Amino acid sequence: MLQHHLEEFIRYFKWSLVSRDEFERLCLVDPDTLTDIQRAARFYYLQKLSFGGRIASPTFGTATTRPPRLNLLRIEEELSAAHLRLARVTIEHLPYETLIACYDRPSTFFYLDPPYWGCEDYYGKSFFSRADFAQLADQLRGIAGMFILSLNDVPEVRDVFREFRIRVVQCTYSCSRTTRPKVGEVLISNFVLP
């Protein structure tokens, strides 16, 4: 949409302000009732201002120590920077099993970052199910390439991926509202990690 309507998209934000009321109003709007430009602007506004970038059930993210993440005066600049970063990238919108089958070669390296165990609906219903973990493990057993998979460290994850190498790493969750807890995650691979 931006490729053909960048000026209209930017014009949509003229005289807009960052506000909790507008955020909550846009959350209630059915995207199917909007034009392509309105739908894109709604998505951009909500995504930039959502706490933790949540898509399903977004909440307004704000801080007292910094300005809002959405700078309405720099939208074109930010989009241009993103375009430059992605200029040499191929973007696919495929189910993970199709993408892995399509690109698997001995020289391929896959980095896999599915939803955490217990958070399968975080990115939307039917995006990734609990059964997908076992299906993914089955597919990864047969690939020619190498992979690293990152997940939360829970017994169920260790069980499903028990045939692979598992390394525990400590992470700090930066999306916590009150604390920044250290938590265990696992890096699962089919090769020895350095």
C-alpha positions as CSV (number, residue, x, y, z in Angstrom):
1,M,0.0,0.0,0.0
2,L,2.8,2.5,0.9
3,Q,4.5,1.8,-2.4
4,H,1.6,3.4,-4.3
5,H,0.1,5.7,-1.7
6,L,2.9,7.0,0.6
7,E,1.8,10.7,0.4
8,E,-1.8,9.9,1.2
9,F,-0.7,7.7,4.1
10,I,1.5,10.5,5.6
11,R,-1.3,13.0,4.9
12,Y,-3.6,10.9,7.0
13,F,-1.5,11.8,10.1
14,K,-1.5,15.5,9.4
15,W,-2.8,17.3,12.5
16,S,-3.0,13.9,14.4
17,L,-1.8,13.7,17.9
18,V,-0.7,10.8,20.1
19,S,-3.5,10.1,22.6
20,R,-4.8,7.3,24.7
21,D,-8.4,8.2,23.6
22,E,-7.5,7.9,19.9
23,F,-5.6,4.7,20.5
24,E,-8.7,3.2,22.3
25,R,-11.0,4.5,19.6
26,L,-8.9,2.9,16.9
27,C,-8.8,-0.4,18.8
28,L,-12.6,-0.5,18.5
29,V,-12.8,0.2,14.8
30,D,-13.5,-2.8,12.6
31,P,-10.6,-2.7,10.0
32,D,-13.0,-4.2,7.4
33,T,-14.9,-0.9,7.4
34,L,-11.9,1.1,6.4
35,T,-10.2,2.1,3.1
36,D,-6.7,0.6,2.5
37,I,-5.1,3.8,3.6
38,Q,-7.2,4.1,6.7
39,R,-6.5,0.5,7.6
40,A,-2.8,0.9,7.1
41,A,-2.7,4.1,9.2
42,R,-4.8,2.4,11.9
43,F,-2.3,-0.5,12.0
44,Y,0.7,1.7,12.1
45,Y,-0.7,3.9,14.8
46,L,-1.7,1.0,17.0
47,Q,1.5,-0.9,16.4
48,K,3.8,2.0,17.2
49,L,1.9,2.8,20.4
50,S,1.0,-0.7,21.7
51,F,2.8,-1.9,24.8
52,G,5.2,-4.5,23.7
53,G,4.0,-4.4,20.1
54,R,1.0,-6.6,21.0
55,I,-1.3,-7.3,18.1
56,A,-4.1,-9.2,19.9
57,S,-5.7,-7.1,22.6
58,P,-3.2,-4.1,22.4
59,T,-2.8,-1.8,25.3
60,F,-1.6,1.8,25.1
61,G,2.1,2.0,26.0
62,T,3.5,5.2,27.5
63,A,6.5,6.2,29.6
64,T,7.2,9.2,31.7
65,T,10.9,9.3,30.8
66,R,10.7,9.5,27.0
67,P,8.5,10.8,24.2
68,P,6.0,8.6,22.5
69,R,7.3,5.9,20.1
70,L,5.2,7.4,17.3
71,N,6.8,10.6,16.1
72,L,4.1,12.0,13.8
73,L,6.6,14.5,12.2
74,R,9.1,11.8,11.2
75,I,6.9,9.1,9.7
76,E,8.3,9.4,6.2
77,E,11.9,9.3,7.6
78,E,11.2,6.2,9.6
79,L,9.5,4.4,6.7
80,S,12.4,5.4,4.4
81,A,14.9,4.0,6.9
82,A,13.0,0.7,7.1
83,H,12.8,0.6,3.3
84,L,16.6,1.0,3.1
85,R,17.2,-1.8,5.6
86,L,14.8,-4.2,3.7
87,A,16.0,-3.3,0.2
88,R,18.1,-6.5,-0.1
89,V,15.7,-8.8,1.7
90,T,13.2,-11.2,0.2
91,I,10.0,-11.2,2.2
92,E,7.8,-14.3,2.2
93,H,4.4,-14.7,3.8
94,L,4.2,-18.5,4.0
95,P,3.3,-21.0,6.6
96,Y,6.5,-22.0,8.4
97,E,6.4,-25.6,7.1
98,T,6.1,-24.4,3.5
99,L,8.9,-21.9,3.9
100,I,11.3,-24.4,5.5
101,A,10.5,-27.0,2.7
102,C,11.0,-24.3,0.0
103,Y,14.4,-22.9,1.3
104,D,16.0,-26.0,2.9
105,R,19.5,-26.7,1.5
106,P,22.7,-27.8,3.2
107,S,23.8,-24.1,3.1
108,T,20.6,-22.7,4.6
109,F,20.5,-21.3,8.2
110,F,17.1,-20.9,9.7
111,Y,16.4,-18.8,12.8
112,L,13.0,-19.7,14.2
113,D,11.2,-17.6,16.8
114,P,7.7,-19.0,17.2
115,P,5.3,-17.8,20.0
116,Y,6.3,-19.0,23.4
117,W,4.8,-22.2,24.8
118,G,1.6,-21.1,26.5
119,C,1.3,-17.9,24.4
120,E,0.3,-19.5,21.1
121,D,-2.6,-17.0,20.6
122,Y,-0.5,-13.9,21.5
123,Y,-0.2,-12.9,17.8
124,G,-3.8,-13.8,16.9
125,K,-6.0,-16.9,16.9
126,S,-5.0,-19.8,14.6
127,F,-1.6,-18.2,13.9
128,F,0.3,-21.0,15.7
129,S,-1.2,-23.8,17.8
130,R,0.2,-26.0,20.5
131,A,0.3,-28.9,18.0
132,D,2.6,-26.9,15.8
133,F,5.5,-27.3,18.2
134,A,5.5,-31.1,17.6
135,Q,5.0,-30.6,13.9
136,L,7.9,-28.2,13.7
137,A,10.1,-30.6,15.7
138,D,9.2,-33.4,13.2
139,Q,10.0,-31.2,10.2
140,L,13.3,-30.0,11.7
141,R,14.5,-33.5,12.3
142,G,14.7,-34.0,8.5
143,I,16.1,-30.7,7.2
144,A,19.4,-30.5,5.4
145,G,20.2,-27.0,6.7
146,M,21.0,-25.7,10.2
147,F,18.7,-24.0,12.6
148,I,18.4,-22.2,15.9
149,L,15.0,-22.0,17.6
150,S,14.4,-19.8,20.6
151,L,11.7,-20.5,23.1
152,N,10.8,-20.1,26.7
153,D,12.4,-22.7,29.0
154,V,9.5,-24.9,30.1
155,P,9.5,-28.7,30.6
156,E,7.1,-29.2,27.6
157,V,9.5,-27.4,25.2
158,R,12.4,-29.5,26.5
159,D,10.3,-32.6,25.9
160,V,9.1,-31.8,22.4
161,F,12.6,-30.8,21.2
162,R,14.6,-33.3,23.3
163,E,16.4,-34.8,20.3
164,F,18.2,-31.5,19.6
165,R,20.9,-29.6,21.4
166,I,19.4,-27.3,24.0
167,R,21.2,-24.4,25.6
168,V,19.7,-22.4,28.5
169,V,20.3,-18.7,28.3
170,Q,19.2,-16.0,30.8
171,C,17.2,-13.1,29.3
172,T,15.7,-9.9,30.7
173,Y,12.1,-9.3,29.6
174,S,12.0,-5.6,28.7
175,C,8.2,-5.5,28.2
176,S,7.4,-5.9,31.9
177,R,5.4,-3.0,33.2
178,T,6.9,-2.9,36.7
179,T,10.1,-5.1,36.8
180,R,12.6,-6.4,34.4
181,P,12.7,-10.1,35.5
182,K,15.5,-12.4,34.4
183,V,14.0,-15.5,32.8
184,G,15.3,-18.7,31.3
185,E,15.0,-19.3,27.6
186,V,16.4,-22.1,25.5
187,L,18.3,-22.0,22.2
188,I,17.5,-25.2,20.4
189,S,19.7,-26.3,17.5
190,N,20.8,-29.1,15.3
191,F,24.5,-28.2,15.5
192,V,27.0,-27.4,18.3
193,L,26.6,-23.8,19.3
194,P,29.9,-21.9,19.9
